[in-house]
Amino acid sequence: MLRIPGSLFLLDINAYKPAGKAVRMEFFTQGKGRLVGRHDIPKQLWSSASSIIHLPPMLVASWRDLLQKRGLLDRAKQPAPENLVGGLTEKESKDHLVWRFTGSSARVSMLMLDPKGKLENISDAFYRTFSGNRVFIADIPAGAGAAILTVLTTLAELRKQERIPRNPLTVVILAGELSQFSRGYANSMLEKVKKDLADQAISIEFHLRPWDALDKFSTSDLVRNMTLFSQDAAARMVVLANFSGFLNSSTNWKKAQAQFEEIFRHSTDEIYSTAIWIEPGKKNVTNETGFFRRVTKWFKDNLQGSLRTEKSQEEMSFARSEAQVKHPLKDHEFRSNLTVLRFDLPSVGAAE
């Protein structure tokens, strides 16, 4: 067993060594401290010549299969309606799956791969968290599972292409989503990728639960499930994605704050815990009165002192990036903009 300096990766050479091949260590060379550098990204995920992100092949296959089975494949090749947002009805959930799934996935791909080197402190959190052992992740709101599916299939592709070690990894997933239709879509795609993930020494246990961000009883139930399913986990991550469209309303944000405070407080423990909040890079998210300004102020005012985070008020800020992404069903690329916040949640009882 070999520990890679400067990272949390443990490399079991016997587990990692492909049949008939010598173990290659050069891709662990860390430029500027990054665990997976730009030149480590395989062509299946990033075209360096054209600077275009490709969504993970396993993800695309599961999404395409679901669209085919639901008779939605041809519709997904058509232009998307303007101002499309998710919702609880079957039509709203279906439209979001058809036209917004790729955009949600692209932001997570960009965050994990960070080909432009703007997000290294955040992208590294994924590789530290999912380096091996038993790991818990809460995906809220999960929608059709774009975030967690992208995380899993990106890790699997990097393992397949020998960019990161293939240490045995068990990922326990709690997906909170109010739309029963979106939960069904996520369940179908997670089942579809299980075998491909297992081929890369990744096993998954997933639990999909209804969750209403404005309801304290629904959130208490979510937190109980977080406690139950994160037992024996070596690391824990909470991913919040694509929430700004719903929470940008001052009324909704005010109602939701108590629920987020409960989730963040629960996520402190004696294990490595991180929360990642991912949103599109829109002006109403990033400007002086935008959504992320409100989120950072809320965190500083209500949680930073009690959680004893290391970052000062001045240091806490969000990161941004952008990239062109190849659409998996159309002969063109689309532009993806990302804004992200990382919260390192300290251990309970950490030293002052």
C-alpha angles and dihedrals in degrees: 000000000000128000114214108226116248095017142073092239117124112197119206100195094200092052093045102042110102115224111275094003133106118241110259118208102173095095090067090069102120117216108203090351097297116149093210111025129200092260091053093061110107122231090248088071105026135026106210093188094057097024092233128144118224118204113240111279093228090053093049091049093052093046093046091048091052092048090049093051092048094047091245103114097098091046091054089060091058125087114278120246116252122260093014115172132171126261146168101264122091091247094050092046092046093048091051091050091050101044110016104038094084093050092050090048093047092058092053091046090051091049095050097042098035093189092178095052097237099118107040097132089054101038090051089060090069094053092046092048097044100038093113146297122066116327133181125212129182114202111197125205090010100185106181091338100267095145100048093038091053092049092050098043093044090053090047093050092048089051092046091052091047096246096125132023121274096227112160108271129186115192117197109200129200110186116190114197132150097208111085090201094055090047088055092051091050092049092052094050094045089053090049095055097043096095094045089050092048089054086063094047093260118129123184136204112189134190122186117200135175111252131182111195091203096053122082094200092051089049093048088054090049091051091050088054091048088055093047098046098040094060113127092010117147092207138010135207133184116202119195114185141174096000101129095086090061100033099043087086105096089221094054093044092051091050093046100050096085090052093051091047090055092049094048093046090051091051094065112096144134090281134074105283129179134173119204121193114196126189138160113270095251126148092243087059101042109030125097093273095032130126098264091052087058092046094052092046091049091050094048094045098044111022114015096079097042093045093046095223117186096230118093123224090260094049097052109095141132128257128225138201140161137200145167113256128200110235107231095217103033135059095243144066129245130207118245124195122195135195118182141178124200122203117191104205111209127227117268108259094019115165119267 
